[in-house]
Amino acid sequence: MITLKNARLLVATLFALFVGAFFVVKAMNKADKPNVSKATNIWYFQGSSLAEAQDAENYSQTPHPSCNMGTALPCEVPVDNAPDQSSLQNFLDGKTGAEIRDNYATSKRN
């Protein structure tokens, strides 16, 4: 038969295991996330043709007035760690205008 003293010991042990498991899981979740912060910069395509979407000179950080008004051209393009046009060009290199529009632009325009 279980005594009161044994019941308290059992409850305390189960509580300690539960709390310990909580902290282990929390530590594992924290370890999965890299400690590198990425700043996302928003660039707005100002060009007039899809071929111009590959050139960083055709982007500015000033919103285009026609964003979300069509599907032909990219408009708003968020890029991690691209605070200047040189960094933006590194991102754009090797991508077609259609890839930029379809895979990276969060809004489009005509």
Disulfide bonds with the S-S distance in Angstrom:
Cys67-Cys75 1.82
